[in-house]
């Protein structure tokens, strides 16, 4: 059984073995934390951006990336606190559109299936999930698409997103999942 914990700590300073970053499948990063992760983990961003360009990253999927470890140079000193894996959850099809429940559910199921072998064979025990891209500024304002028709409602953190995360991640064995929240939301 996984232990889920909400925290305001910075995800980029966590000692997690796996970072879970909610992204879009357009390859455009607008969130400031994701932009910083782009510069800290350029190998992951290059793979993510390439998958978006060639169309292999679809909405509702998870792109898991195993990072290569630096063996020499200045990067070796900070290597111990960096994640071994980064999971890019494609929960939106555009950087300005929030996640939808069906996309988040599909991405979480894909993440769950990819995590089982990592937990069992690679010893993954600590996961950090960035929650900011999953939180909408106006949770109950309908979203209209290019035709002007109402598409769907963005996810609300308390009633939609948090229960989905709990439902799909709590059954993972022997795992601690820190959900990194923005400071504007009370824990």
N, C-alpha and C positions, 0 to 999 in steps of 0.2 A: 504494500500500500504506500503510495507516494504521500509525502508531507508537503502541502502547499502553504507558503507563507507570503503575505503581502509586505512589501518594504518600500521605503523612500530612498534607499541607498542608490548610488550610481551603478548602473549595470556594467559600465566599462571598467569599474574597479572591483568587480566581484571575482571571487576565486572559483567560479563555476567551470566545469569541464566542458559544458555545452551551452552556447548562447542561442536563444531562440529570438529571431528578429522578424516581426511581421512586416512584409514588404508588398509592393504591387508587382504585377507582371509586365509593366511598361518599362522597367529599368530606370525609373526616375526616383531619386531620393530627395525628399523635402524635409523630413523630420530632422531636427538638429542632432539628436543622439545617433540616428542612423547615418547622418553625414559624418559624424566623428568616427563611427565604426567603419565607415568606408575608408577613411584615412589610416586608421589603426590596423585594419585587416584588408589591405588592398588585394591580396590573393583571393579572398572570398568575394569581394566586390567584382573583380574581373570575371570570375566564374558565374556569378549571378547576372551580371550585365550581358555576358555572352549568351546565357540561357534565355534571357528575355529577347535579345536580338534575333536568335534563330528560332524562337517560338517553342522551345522545349519546356519552358516553365509556364504551366497553365495555372489559372486561378483555381484555388482549392488544392494545391499540391505543396509539397515541402521539398526544397532543394537542400540536401544535407552535404556539407563540405567538411572534409577532414583536412585540417591545416597541417602544413609541413613545419617542422620545428627548425629554428635557426641553430646551427651548431657552433657558429663563431661570429665575431663582430660585436657591435654594441647591442644588438637585439637580444643577445643571450642573457643579459642581466635581468630583463623583464620577462623572460620566457616562462618562468615557473607560474606566473599569475595569469597567463593568457589561456583562453579556452583551446581545447584540442579539436573541437568540432563547432561548427556554426550551422544552425538550421534556419533557412530562409523560408518563412511561411508566406506563401502568396495568397493574401486574403482580400486583395482588391485588384481591379483591372486598370486603375488609373490613380495617380498620386493624389488627386483632389477628391476621389470618391472613398467613402469609408467602407469598412469590411461589412459583408453580409453574412447572415448566420449560416446559410448553406455552404458558402466558401470557407468560413472559419471551421465548420464541422468537418468538411472534407480535408482541409489542411491538417487539423488536429488528428484525424484518423491516420492520415499519411505519416505524420510525425510519430504517432504512437507505434505504428508498424516498423518504422525505421529505428526507434529507440530500443525496442526489445532486444535485438542482437547486441547493441552497444552496452546495454545494462548487463546482459548475460555474459558476453565474451570480452568486452573491453573495460569493464569495471566502472562505467559511468555512474556516479552517485549524486552529483550536484549539477543542477540546471538553473539557468537564469533566463527569464522571459521578460521582454520589454513590452509593457502594456500600453504605452502612450499611443501608438498607432491604432490600437483597438478601441480607443475612447473617443467618441465623437463630441465635438463642441456643442452641437445642437442635436441631442439624441432623438428627439421626436419630431424634427422637421423632415417632411417627406423630401426625397431626392427626385428631381426630374431629369430625364435623359434628354438627348438631343432633339427628340420629337416633341418635347414638352409634356409627355405623359409621366405620371408618377411611377417611379420604379419600385421603391420599397423604402421602409424606414431604416435609418442607421441603427446600429446596435446600442442599447443602453448598457452601461457598465454593470450596474447592480442587478438588473432583471434579465439580461441576455448574456453578456460576455463572461462575467465571472461564473455563473452556473455552467456555461458550456466548457470553460477551462477546467472547472472542478469535475464535471462529468467525464470528460475524455482523458484527463491526466491523472486522476486520483488512483486509478487501478494499476498504474505502473509500479512494479515492485522495487523496493529498496531505493527510493529516489527522493531527494529533497529538491523542491522546485521553488525558487524565489521569484515572485512576480513583482517586478520593479515598476512602481506606480509614480506618476508625476506628483509633485508636492502639493498641487492644488486639490487633490482628492484626499479626503480623510480616510484613515485606515480603520 
